[in-house]
């Protein structure tokens, strides 16, 4: 092994990921950034650019909840902070504290600490109260009914560390506690109220001092189903009346929102209560310190038609009150529900009756309900996250204070389950990914308003060609000329072929690549399909033709009594001039399915296409030699033209050599096979097994050909990558083994750097999520072929995946104008992420 002096620069270009489908997963911080859990990673995105900025590695289990310190609720206490903190909890009970440093506009993340006392079961909720800019209290709840209360003090200087102390551990119940809220009691500094909600329909109230020891003071009854969300208002003293009270809002699976008022009624000695029916209606009374408090129901809000998963008070804003600037919290509540709506509630000025003044999201057929809703720090935007891992953002674009106009905004998007395969379009204009979330997605960079420089490149989801009824395992882009086609294979025995509709081709012109060179516009006139409609069972997608009638079809067959069922909306495909939002993606960007290929006896596992676009090879899950056959399909006629037998277990990866004369397959049986593929004069395909070699000690996960010759790389669970060469077109020998890696090598991709000296770069992806680049130089001498390798770059963990890398793919290369080689790599993994990196060699 030689050492490499030349420096490779790496830049993260794009991360696409969906949100974990759990309540309390999302938090909007005073920093203006939004955090959420994406499988085992904590992802952070910027709502202004709709780009995911980073993912934080550290959790070994799915992230259930995140919470900013300070959150948007305490943005008024966090002016000009250069350090923000973030808490994240996972389903193993681990909580991690992260630090975001924003000095000199340069965002730096670091893992500060893992909380010493972990929960025995998954963390369900984290809530916090900022006592000052450098001091906070927070509480964490778990599904085993234990709530821990913590004190955290942040350093005032960068040389100091955060100090976290556990103040109390409350064993509340044997059932899960799913929501918490902390508040300072009115006129009683350093005394706090902690509200807990869970599965027994009661809100439990605990009180304690700043130093710890919380005791149960009362229970609030009224809800008839699980409590889902609680939020205290802040004791901001704007009038005499509000100085003595705070409000608690609660929501439940009984579809009802309740507002409770906690009022200071007097000193312990001076206030006596008569036990009467009226006092029972007024609500419970409790003592904390030297003061007595009473809690009563202020209002009951009924409007949602399904479970209300979250409620949140409007963050404080600066207002002119009595001629002076004060922090004032508007009486405004945001609620999010499984009925696919978010509502804003406010009391009427004249009557004081709480009414729903804004309702958004009712048209979101795709959301299948909202798991949570959040205010931006200034209260001008609201964000929901839905069942399909999707975000939905609305901003109030009205300039007047009297009227409101909430418009949908761009948000990041991505898969919400493991991403199993990823590939580039023929000339690299966009990339396609498939996932166990049963979707195929297209991502591309969009032209920015400011300019077209690579620095301004913003990637977004462009289309969702396939929304399926089975988990999708593999895909391949059909190469060659003509319209864009791809094939995909799912947990079913059928290979499906898709063709790009006209609406997609026109939309492609608005991306950075502009659809250049791949399928000229004059040929697009032959495309008669505008888009596709979802079928009733979500398997086949039927084409919508260009000249079909514009009358919407009767999707229910005109049947009587069907209006009680929810129908799939009629697709309305159109040319998109800006990145589409979730509603458009879910229904209006489908590609029509042109063919189904039958032959395999089990679920599909791997697909590939040759470079001329003549043949597609496919394999399925197998436990026997007959099932492990590789099928060859002819592009165009889509007939089966060959069945290749060699392996005895599942073929995990297939790839054609760059001259299309050889097909390489690797398998669970620890062997690789090389097949010779020839076309006879009459156009038939002939194939012959050239070699079968037991290459590794464990399952072989991936393989990749050298673009400049008949050498290839294989990677395995035995933590090795081996380079092989085909000598004299018959004999195969191993010419190099890279040093053993830290974990199983699950993905490998080879790209060419210099044709003259046959140098290339092999990207290596591991089960740990890490990615490395190795420079490989092929040396051909009379005695045979040899190779040298050098580590070019080890990507830092903050740039990599946090779970297994499933596929790596280099973008079809273009030369950069400075003659510096700029290469683009995409990767996908079990952490639900699709990533794009730029490398300068």
C-alpha positions in Angstrom: 0.0 0.0 0.0 1.3 3.4 -0.8 0.4 6.7 0.8 -1.4 9.4 -1.2 -0.3 13.0 -0.9 -2.9 14.7 -3.1 -5.8 16.0 -1.0 -9.4 15.1 -1.9 -11.9 17.7 -0.9 -15.4 16.6 0.1 -18.5 18.6 0.2 -22.0 17.5 1.3 -24.4 18.6 -1.4 -27.7 17.0 -0.3 -29.5 14.9 2.3 -33.0 13.6 1.6 -34.8 11.9 4.6 -38.3 11.5 6.0 -39.3 12.0 9.6 -39.8 9.0 11.9 -43.5 8.3 12.4 -43.8 9.2 16.1 -45.3 12.0 18.1 -42.9 14.5 19.8 -40.3 13.8 17.1 -40.0 17.3 15.8 -38.8 20.5 17.5 -38.4 24.1 16.1 -35.6 25.9 17.9 -34.9 29.5 18.7 -32.0 29.1 16.3 -34.6 29.0 13.5 -33.7 25.4 12.7 -36.0 22.3 12.9 -34.8 19.0 14.3 -36.3 15.6 13.8 -35.5 11.9 14.1 -34.7 10.0 10.8 -34.2 6.3 11.9 -31.2 6.4 14.2 -30.0 9.8 13.1 -31.0 13.3 14.4 -31.6 15.4 11.3 -31.6 19.2 11.3 -33.1 21.3 8.5 -33.4 25.0 7.6 -37.0 26.0 6.8 -35.8 29.0 4.8 -33.9 26.9 2.2 -35.9 23.7 2.7 -32.5 21.8 2.9 -31.4 19.2 5.5 -28.2 20.6 6.8 -26.8 17.6 8.7 -27.5 14.4 10.5 -26.0 13.7 13.9 -24.7 10.1 14.5 -24.7 8.7 18.0 -28.0 6.8 18.7 -28.0 3.0 18.2 -31.9 2.9 18.1 -34.6 4.8 16.4 -34.9 8.5 17.6 -38.3 9.1 19.2 -38.0 12.7 20.3 -35.9 15.8 19.9 -36.1 19.1 21.8 -34.2 22.3 21.3 -32.7 24.3 24.2 -34.0 27.0 23.8 -37.0 26.0 21.7 -39.1 28.5 19.7 -41.2 29.0 22.9 -38.1 30.6 24.6 -36.8 32.5 21.5 -37.4 35.8 23.4 -34.8 34.7 26.0 -32.3 33.7 23.3 -31.3 36.8 21.4 -27.9 36.7 19.7 -26.8 33.3 21.3 -23.8 31.8 19.5 -24.4 28.4 21.0 -27.7 26.4 20.9 -28.3 22.9 22.4 -30.4 20.0 21.3 -31.7 17.0 23.2 -32.6 13.7 21.5 -34.0 10.5 23.0 -34.3 7.1 21.4 -36.3 3.9 21.8 -33.5 2.3 23.9 -34.0 5.0 26.6 -30.7 6.9 25.7 -30.7 10.7 25.7 -27.9 12.7 24.1 -27.1 16.4 24.4 -25.7 18.1 21.3 -24.2 21.6 20.8 -24.6 23.8 17.8 -22.0 26.6 17.6 -22.8 29.4 15.2 -19.7 31.6 15.6 -18.7 33.5 12.4 -21.8 32.1 10.6 -20.0 28.7 10.6 -22.2 26.0 12.0 -20.3 23.4 14.0 -22.0 20.5 15.7 -20.6 18.4 18.5 -21.7 15.5 20.7 -21.6 17.0 24.3 -22.6 14.1 26.4 -25.0 11.2 26.9 -27.2 11.5 30.0 -25.8 9.3 32.8 -29.2 7.8 33.9 -30.9 6.2 30.9 -34.5 5.1 30.9 -35.2 1.4 31.0 -37.6 1.7 28.0 -38.0 4.1 25.1 -38.0 7.9 25.6 -41.5 9.2 24.7 -41.2 12.9 25.4 -38.8 15.7 26.4 -39.8 19.1 27.6 -37.8 22.0 28.9 -38.0 25.4 30.7 -35.3 28.0 30.1 -34.6 29.6 33.5 -32.0 31.9 31.9 -29.8 31.9 28.9 -27.3 29.6 30.5 -29.6 27.6 32.8 -32.5 25.2 32.0 -34.6 22.5 33.6 -35.9 19.7 31.5 -37.9 16.5 32.0 -37.9 13.2 30.1 -40.6 10.6 30.1 -40.4 6.9 29.2 -42.9 4.2 28.2 -42.2 2.5 31.5 -44.0 5.3 33.4 -40.8 6.9 34.8 -40.1 10.7 34.5 -36.7 12.1 35.2 -36.2 15.8 35.9 -32.8 17.4 35.1 -31.0 20.6 35.5 -28.5 21.7 32.8 -26.2 24.7 33.0 -24.5 25.8 29.8 -21.0 27.2 29.7 -20.5 31.0 29.4 -17.1 30.4 27.9 -16.1 27.9 25.2 -13.4 26.4 27.5 -16.1 25.2 30.0 -18.3 22.2 29.7 -22.1 21.7 30.2 -23.1 20.4 33.6 -26.2 18.1 33.8 -27.6 17.0 37.2 -30.6 14.7 37.7 -32.9 16.5 40.2 -35.5 13.8 40.6 -36.8 10.6 39.2 -40.6 10.1 39.5 -42.1 6.7 39.1 -45.6 7.8 38.1 -47.3 4.8 36.8 -46.7 1.4 35.3 -48.2 2.7 32.0 -46.4 5.0 29.6 -46.2 8.7 30.1 -46.4 10.2 26.6 -46.5 14.0 27.2 -45.0 16.5 29.6 -44.9 20.3 30.2 -42.9 22.4 32.7 -43.8 25.8 34.0 -42.8 28.3 36.7 -45.6 28.9 39.1 -47.0 32.5 39.1 -45.4 34.9 41.6 -43.4 32.0 43.0 -39.9 32.0 41.5 -37.9 28.8 41.7 -41.0 26.7 42.2 -42.2 24.6 39.2 -45.2 22.8 38.0 -44.8 19.6 35.9 -47.9 18.3 34.0 -47.9 14.7 32.9 -50.2 12.9 30.5 -50.5 9.3 29.6 -52.8 6.3 29.0 -55.1 6.7 32.0 -57.0 9.8 30.6 -55.9 11.9 33.6 -53.5 14.9 33.7 -51.2 14.5 36.7 -49.8 17.7 38.3 -46.5 17.6 40.3 -44.9 20.6 42.0 -41.3 21.0 43.1 -38.5 23.4 43.8 -35.7 24.4 41.5 -33.4 22.0 43.4 -35.6 19.0 42.8 -38.0 16.7 44.7 -41.3 16.9 42.9 -44.5 15.8 44.7 -47.9 15.0 43.3 -50.5 17.7 44.1 -53.6 16.9 42.0 -55.1 15.2 39.1 -57.2 16.8 36.4 -60.0 14.7 35.0 -62.2 15.5 32.0 -60.6 13.8 29.0 -62.1 10.4 28.1 -59.2 8.9 26.2 -55.3 9.0 26.2 -53.8 12.4 26.8 -51.6 13.2 23.8 -50.2 16.7 24.4 -49.8 19.3 27.1 -48.3 22.8 27.0 -48.1 25.5 29.7 -48.3 29.2 28.7 -45.5 31.4 30.1 -46.1 33.7 33.1 -45.3 36.9 31.2 -46.7 39.8 33.3 -48.5 42.1 31.0 -51.5 42.8 33.2 -52.3 42.3 36.9 -54.7 39.5 36.1 -52.2 37.5 33.9 -49.4 38.0 36.4 -51.3 35.7 38.9 -52.2 32.9 36.4 -50.9 30.6 33.7 -52.8 28.4 31.3 -52.4 24.7 30.5 -53.7 23.4 27.2 -54.3 19.6 26.8 -55.3 17.5 23.9 -56.5 13.9 23.7 -57.5 11.0 21.6 -61.1 11.9 22.5 -60.7 14.6 19.8 -61.2 17.4 22.4 -58.8 20.2 23.4 -59.2 21.6 27.0 -57.8 24.8 28.4 -57.1 24.9 32.1 -56.4 28.0 34.2 -54.0 27.8 37.1 -54.6 30.8 39.4 -52.8 32.1 42.5 -55.7 32.5 45.0 -53.8 33.6 48.1 -51.4 32.8 50.9 -51.6 29.5 52.7 -52.8 31.1 55.9 -55.2 33.8 54.6 -57.2 31.7 52.1 -59.8 29.2 53.3 -62.1 27.1 51.2 -65.6 26.0 51.8 -66.5 22.5 50.7 -69.5 23.1 48.4 -70.8 21.9 45.1 -69.6 25.2 43.6 -66.1 24.6 44.9 -66.1 21.2 43.3 -67.0 22.7 39.9 -64.3 25.3 40.3 -61.6 22.7 40.4 -58.9 21.3 42.6 -56.7 23.4 45.0 -53.1 22.8 45.9 -50.3 24.4 48.0 -46.8 25.1 46.8 -44.5 27.0 49.1 -46.4 29.8 50.8 -49.0 30.1 48.1 -52.3 28.4 47.3 -53.3 27.7 43.7 -56.5 26.6 42.1 -57.0 24.9 38.7 -60.3 25.2 36.7 -61.4 24.5 33.2 -61.3 27.7 31.1 -62.6 26.3 27.9 -63.3 23.1 25.9 -62.5 23.3 22.2 -64.3 20.9 19.9 -63.6 21.0 16.1 -61.3 18.2 15.2 -62.8 15.0 13.9 -59.9 12.6 14.9 -57.3 12.2 17.6 -55.6 15.5 18.5 -51.9 14.7 18.6 -50.4 18.1 19.6 -51.3 21.5 21.0 -48.9 24.4 21.4 -49.1 28.0 22.6 -48.0 30.8 20.3 -44.4 31.8 21.2 -44.0 35.2 22.9 -43.6 38.2 20.7 -42.5 41.8 21.4 -45.5 44.1 21.6 -46.3 47.8 22.5 -48.4 47.6 25.6 -49.2 50.8 27.6 -46.6 52.7 25.7 -43.7 50.3 26.4 -42.1 47.3 24.6 -42.8 44.1 26.4 -42.6 40.4 25.7 -46.2 39.3 25.4 -47.6 35.8 24.7 -50.6 36.0 22.4 -53.7 33.9 23.3 -53.3 31.6 20.4 -53.1 27.8 20.3 -52.0 25.6 17.4 -53.4 22.1 17.2 -52.6 19.2 14.9 -54.8 16.2 14.4 -55.0 12.8 12.6 -58.0 14.3 10.7 -55.3 15.9 8.4 -55.8 19.4 9.7 -54.0 22.0 11.8 -56.1 24.7 13.5 -55.3 27.9 15.2 -57.6 28.8 18.0 -58.1 32.3 19.6 -60.6 33.9 21.9 -63.1 36.3 20.3 -62.3 39.9 21.3 -65.9 40.7 22.4 -67.1 37.5 24.0 -63.9 35.8 25.0 -65.2 32.6 23.5 -62.4 30.4 22.0 -63.0 29.8 18.2 -61.1 28.2 15.4 -59.8 31.1 13.2 -57.4 29.2 10.8 -57.7 25.7 9.4 -55.0 24.4 7.1 -54.3 21.0 5.5 -57.7 19.7 4.9 -56.9 18.9 1.3 -53.8 16.8 2.2 -55.0 13.4 1.0 -51.4 12.3 1.2 -50.7 13.1 4.9 -52.9 10.4 6.4 -53.1 12.6 9.5 -50.6 14.9 11.3 -48.5 13.7 14.2 -47.6 17.1 15.5 -47.7 20.8 14.8 -45.2 23.6 15.7 -44.9 27.4 15.6 -41.9 29.1 14.2 -40.1 31.4 16.7 -41.9 34.5 15.3 -45.3 32.8 15.0 -45.5 33.6 11.3 -45.0 29.9 10.1 -46.5 26.6 11.2 -45.1 23.2 10.5 -46.8 19.8 10.6 -45.3 16.3 10.2 -47.4 13.5 8.8 -47.9 9.8 8.7 -45.8 9.4 5.5 -42.7 10.9 7.0 -43.6 14.2 5.3 -43.4 17.8 6.4 -46.0 20.4 5.6 -45.2 24.1 6.2 -47.5 27.1 5.9 -46.4 30.8 6.2 -48.7 33.8 6.8 -47.9 36.0 3.8 -50.4 38.6 4.7 -48.9 42.0 5.4 -51.9 43.3 7.4 -52.5 42.3 11.0 -56.3 42.1 10.5 -56.3 39.4 7.8 -54.3 36.2 7.5 -53.2 34.3 4.4 -51.5 31.0 5.1 -49.6 29.7 2.0 -47.8 26.3 1.7 -44.0 26.5 1.5 -41.2 24.2 0.2 -40.0 21.6 2.7 -37.3 18.9 2.6 -38.6 15.4 1.9 -37.3 11.9 1.6 -38.0 8.3 2.4 -39.4 7.2 5.8 -38.0 3.7 5.8 -34.7 2.0 4.7 -33.5 3.2 1.2 -32.5 0.0 -0.6 -31.2 1.2 -4.0 -30.2 4.4 -5.8 -29.1 5.1 -9.4 -28.4 8.1 -11.7 -30.3 9.1 -14.8 -28.4 8.3 -18.0 -26.6 11.7 -18.1 -26.8 12.4 -14.4 -29.6 15.0 -14.5 -31.4 13.4 -11.6 -31.2 10.4 -9.3 -33.7 7.8 -8.5 -34.1 5.9 -5.2 -36.3 3.1 -3.9 -37.2 2.2 -0.4 -39.1 -0.1 2.0 -41.5 2.9 2.4 -43.0 1.5 -0.9 -42.1 4.6 -3.0 -39.6 5.4 -5.9 -38.5 9.0 -5.7 -36.6 11.4 -8.1 -34.3 14.0 -6.7 -32.6 16.8 -8.7 -31.0 20.2 -8.2 -33.1 23.2 -9.0 -32.1 26.5 -10.5 -31.9 29.1 -7.8 -33.4 32.6 -8.2 -30.0 34.1 -7.2 -27.9 32.3 -9.7 -26.9 28.9 -11.2 -23.5 28.5 -9.4 -22.8 25.1 -7.9 -22.6 26.9 -4.6 -26.3 27.8 -4.8 -27.3 24.3 -5.8 -30.4 23.3 -3.9 -31.7 19.7 -4.3 -35.4 18.8 -4.0 -37.7 15.9 -4.7 -38.8 16.3 -8.2 -41.3 13.4 -8.6 -42.5 10.2 -7.1 -42.8 7.9 -10.1 -44.0 4.9 -8.2 -46.2 4.6 -5.1 -46.6 0.9 -4.5 -48.2 -1.7 -2.3 -45.0 -3.6 -1.6 -41.6 -2.7 -0.2 -39.3 -2.0 -3.1 -35.8 -3.7 -3.1 -34.1 -2.7 -6.3 -34.1 -0.6 -9.5 -32.2 0.1 -12.6 -32.3 2.9 -15.1 -32.6 1.7 -18.7 -29.7 3.1 -20.7 -29.5 4.0 -24.3 -31.5 6.6 -26.3 -35.2 7.6 -26.3 -37.4 8.3 -23.4 -36.4 7.8 -19.8 -37.3 4.3 -18.5 -36.6 2.5 -15.3 -37.3 -1.0 -14.0 -38.0 -1.8 -10.3 -38.4 -4.9 -8.2 -40.3 -5.2 -5.0 -41.4 -7.8 -2.5 -43.3 -9.5 -5.3 -42.4 -11.8 -8.2 -42.9 -9.2 -11.0 -40.4 -6.8 -12.5 -42.2 -3.5 -13.4 -41.2 -1.2 -16.2 -42.0 2.6 -16.1 -41.7 5.3 -18.7 -41.4 9.1 -18.1 -44.6 11.0 -18.9 -44.6 14.3 -20.7 -45.3 16.3 -17.5 -42.0 15.0 -16.0 -40.0 15.8 -19.2 -41.2 19.4 -19.2 -40.5 19.8 -15.5 -37.0 18.5 -16.0 -36.2 21.6 -18.1 -36.5 23.7 -15.0 -33.9 21.8 -13.1 -30.2 22.7 -13.1 -29.4 20.0 -15.6 -32.3 21.2 -17.8 -32.7 17.7 -19.2 -29.8 18.5 -21.5 -28.6 15.9 -24.0 -30.6 13.0 -22.6 -33.8 13.2 -24.5 -34.1 16.2 -26.9 -37.3 18.2 -26.9 -38.0 17.6 -30.6 -38.4 13.8 -29.8 -40.7 14.5 -26.8 -43.5 15.2 -29.3 -43.9 11.4 -29.7 -44.7 11.0 -26.0 -48.5 10.7 -25.7 -48.7 10.0 -22.0 -49.1 13.1 -19.8 -49.0 11.2 -16.4 -50.5 8.3 -14.5 -53.2 7.5 -12.0 -52.9 5.4 -8.9 -54.8 2.2 -9.0 -57.2 1.2 -6.3 -54.8 -1.3 -4.7 -51.7 0.8 -5.3 -50.0 -1.7 -7.6 -50.4 -0.9 -11.3 -50.3 2.8 -12.4 -52.5 3.5 -15.4 -51.5 6.1 -18.0 -53.3 9.4 -18.5 -53.2 10.2 -22.3 -52.5 13.6 -23.7 -55.7 13.9 -25.7 -58.0 12.1 -23.3 -61.1 13.9 -22.1 -60.5 16.3 -19.3 -63.6 15.1 -17.5 -62.6 13.4 -14.3 -63.4 9.7 -14.2 -65.9 8.2 -11.9 -63.3 6.4 -9.7 -66.1 4.6 -7.7 -67.8 3.2 -10.7 -70.8 5.3 -9.9 -71.7 2.9 -7.1 -74.3 3.9 -4.6 -73.2 4.3 -0.9 -69.5 4.7 -1.7 -69.2 8.3 -0.6 -68.5 7.2 2.9 -65.1 5.8 1.7 -62.1 7.9 1.1 -61.2 7.9 -2.6 -57.8 8.3 -4.2 -58.0 11.8 -5.9 -57.8 12.0 -9.6 -54.2 12.8 -10.8 -53.7 16.2 -12.5 -50.2 16.0 -13.9 -48.7 19.3 -15.0 -45.4 21.0 -15.8 -43.8 22.2 -12.6 -41.7 25.4 -12.6 -40.7 25.1 -9.0 -40.1 22.2 -6.6 -43.4 20.4 -5.9 -44.9 20.2 -2.4 -46.1 16.9 -0.8 -49.6 17.0 -2.2 -48.4 17.3 -5.8 -45.7 14.6 -5.2 -48.0 12.0 -3.8 -50.5 12.0 -6.6 -49.6 14.1 -9.6 -46.1 13.0 -10.5 -46.6 9.3 -11.0 -45.1 7.5 -14.1 -47.2 5.1 -16.1 -46.3 1.4 -15.9 -45.6 0.1 -19.4 -44.8 -3.6 -18.8 -44.8 -6.3 -16.2 -42.1 -9.0 -16.5 -43.1 -12.4 -15.1 -40.7 -15.3 -14.5 -39.2 -15.2 -11.1 -40.5 -17.5 -8.4 -39.7 -15.3 -5.4 -39.4 -11.6 -4.4 -37.1 -9.5 -6.6 -33.7 -8.7 -5.1 -31.4 -7.2 -7.7 -31.6 -5.5 -11.1 -29.1 -4.0 -13.6 -29.1 -2.7 -17.2 -26.3 -2.9 -19.8 -24.7 0.4 -21.0 -26.2 0.3 -24.5 -29.7 -0.2 -23.2 -30.3 -3.6 -24.8 -30.6 -6.0 -21.8 -31.8 -5.9 -18.2 -30.7 -8.6 -15.8 -32.7 -9.6 -12.7 -32.4 -11.9 -9.7 -34.7 -12.9 -6.8 -34.4 -14.2 -3.3 -33.4 -17.8 -3.4 -32.6 -20.9 -1.3 -32.0 -23.2 -4.2 -30.1 -23.2 -7.5 -33.3 -23.2 -9.6 -34.5 -20.1 -7.8 -31.1 -18.3 -8.0 -31.3 -18.1 -11.8 -30.5 -14.7 -13.3 -33.0 -13.7 -16.0 -32.1 -11.6 -19.0 -34.8 -9.4 -20.6 -34.6 -7.6 -23.9 -35.3 -3.9 -23.7 -38.2 -2.9 -26.0 -39.8 -6.2 -26.6 -39.4 -7.1 -22.8 -39.1 -10.8 -23.6 -37.0 -13.1 -21.5 -34.0 -14.0 -23.6 -31.9 -15.9 -21.1 -31.7 -17.8 -17.8 -28.3 -17.9 -16.3 -27.5 -20.7 -13.8 -24.6 -20.7 -11.4 -25.4 -19.7 -7.9 -27.2 -21.7 -5.1 -28.4 -18.8 -3.0 -29.7 -15.2 -3.5 -27.8 -13.2 -6.1 -27.2 -9.9 -4.1 -25.8 -7.7 -6.9 -25.4 -7.7 -10.7 -23.4 -5.5 -13.0 -22.5 -5.4 -16.7 -18.9 -4.6 -17.7 -18.6 -1.2 -19.5 -18.2 -2.9 -22.9 -21.3 -5.0 -22.2 -19.5 -8.3 -23.0 -19.5 -9.6 -19.4 -22.1 -9.9 -16.6 -20.8 -10.1 -13.1 -23.0 -11.5 -10.3 -22.2 -11.9 -6.5 -24.2 -14.0 -4.1 -25.0 -15.1 -0.6 -23.3 -18.4 -1.5 -19.9 -16.5 -1.2 -19.1 -16.9 -4.9 -19.0 -14.5 -7.8 -19.8 -15.6 -11.3 -18.7 -14.0 -14.6 -20.9 -14.7 -17.7 -19.9 -13.9 -21.3 -22.8 -12.2 -23.1 -22.7 -12.2 -26.9 -25.2 -11.3 -29.6 -25.4 -13.6 -32.6 -25.8 -12.3 -36.2 -29.6 -12.8 -36.1 -29.9 -10.7 -32.9 -30.3 -13.6 -30.4 -28.5 -13.4 -27.1 -26.0 -16.1 -26.2 -24.5 -16.5 -22.7 -21.9 -18.7 -21.2 -20.6 -19.1 -17.6 -16.9 -18.1 -17.9 -15.9 -18.6 -14.2 -17.3 -19.1 -10.8 -15.0 -18.3 -7.8 -15.4 -18.6 -4.1 -14.2 -15.2 -3.3 -14.9 -14.4 0.4 -15.5 -16.1 3.7 -18.9 -14.6 4.2 -21.8 -13.3 2.0 -20.7 -11.0 -0.8 -22.8 -7.8 -0.8 -21.7 -5.8 -3.8 -19.5 -5.6 -6.9 -18.4 -2.9 -9.3 -16.5 -2.9 -12.6 -13.5 -0.8 -13.5 -14.7 1.6 -16.3 -11.3 1.3 -18.1 -10.9 -2.5 -18.2 -11.9 -6.0 -17.2 -11.1 -5.6 -13.5 -13.7 -5.5 -10.8 -14.1 -5.1 -7.0 -16.2 -7.3 -4.6 -17.2 -6.5 -1.0 -18.3 -8.8 1.7 -19.5 -9.2 5.3 -16.0 -10.5 6.0 -15.0 -6.8 6.1 -12.8 -7.0 3.0 -12.8 -5.5 -0.5 -10.9 -7.5 -3.1 -9.9 -6.4 -6.6 -9.9 -9.1 -9.4 -8.7 -9.1 -13.0 -9.7 -11.2 -16.0 -6.5 -12.4 -17.7 -6.5 -13.4 -21.4 -10.4 -13.3 -21.3 -10.5 -16.6 -19.5 -8.6 -16.8 -16.2 -9.6 -14.7 -13.1 -7.1 -13.8 -10.5 -7.1 -11.7 -7.4 -4.7 -8.7 -7.8 -5.3 -6.8 -4.6 -7.1 -6.9 -1.2 -7.7 -3.6 0.6 -6.8 -3.6 4.3 -9.6 -5.1 6.5 -12.3 -2.5 7.3 -14.0 -1.9 10.7 -17.3 -3.4 9.8 -19.1 -5.4 7.0 -18.6 -3.8 3.6 -22.1 -3.5 2.1 -21.5 -1.3 -0.9 -18.8 -0.6 -3.4 -18.6 1.7 -6.5 -15.7 2.2 -9.0 -15.2 5.3 -11.1 -12.4 6.2 -13.5 -10.1 9.1 -12.9 -7.5 9.0 -15.7 -7.8 6.8 -18.8 -4.1 7.0 -19.6 -2.7 5.6 -16.4 -5.8 3.5 -15.7 -6.3 5.1 -12.3 -9.7 5.2 -10.6 -11.4 5.7 -7.3 -13.3 3.0 -5.4 -16.0 4.2 -2.9 -16.5 1.8 0.0 -19.7 1.9 2.1 -19.9 0.0 5.4 -22.6 -1.5 7.7 -21.6 1.2 10.3 -22.6 3.9 7.8 -19.1 5.1 7.2 -17.8 5.8 3.6 -14.2 5.7 2.4 -12.6 6.5 -1.0 -9.6 4.5 -2.2 -7.4 5.4 -5.2 -6.7 2.4 -7.3 -4.1 2.2 -10.1 -4.1 -0.7 -12.5 -0.7 -1.8 -13.8 -0.5 -4.1 -16.8 2.8 -5.8 -17.4 3.8 -8.9 -19.4 3.6 -11.2 -16.4 0.0 -10.1 -15.8 -2.0 -7.3 -14.1 -1.2 -5.8 -10.8 -2.7 -2.9 -8.8 -1.8 -0.4 -6.1 -4.2 1.2 -3.7 -4.1 4.2 -1.4 -6.6 5.7 1.0 -7.8 9.0 -0.6 -10.4 10.1 2.0 -12.2 8.8 5.0 -15.4 10.8 5.4 -16.0 12.2 8.9 -19.0 10.5 10.7 -21.1 13.7 10.7 -21.1 13.5 6.8 -21.9 9.7 6.7 -24.9 7.5 7.2 -25.6 6.3 10.7 -26.8 2.8 9.6 -25.7 0.4 6.9 -24.9 1.9 3.5 -27.0 -0.1 0.9 -25.7 1.3 -2.4 -23.2 3.8 -3.8 -23.3 5.2 -7.3 -21.1 7.6 -9.1 -22.7 10.3 -11.3 -21.9 9.8 -15.0 -18.8 12.0 -15.2 -18.5 15.5 -16.6 -15.3 17.4 -16.8 -15.1 20.6 -14.7 -14.0 23.8 -16.5 -10.9 24.2 -14.3 -9.6 20.8 -15.3 -9.9 19.8 -11.7 -11.9 16.6 -11.5 -15.2 17.1 -9.8 -16.9 13.9 -9.1 -20.3 13.4 -7.6 -21.3 10.3 -5.5 -24.7 9.4 -4.2 -25.4 6.9 -1.4 -28.4 5.4 0.3 -28.8 3.5 3.6 -30.9 2.0 6.3 -31.0 5.4 8.0 -33.8 6.5 5.5 -31.3 8.9 3.9 -30.2 9.6 0.3 -27.0 11.6 0.2 -25.1 13.4 -2.5 -21.4 14.4 -2.2 -19.1 16.4 -4.4 -15.4 15.4 -4.4 -12.5 17.4 -6.0 -9.6 15.3 -6.9 
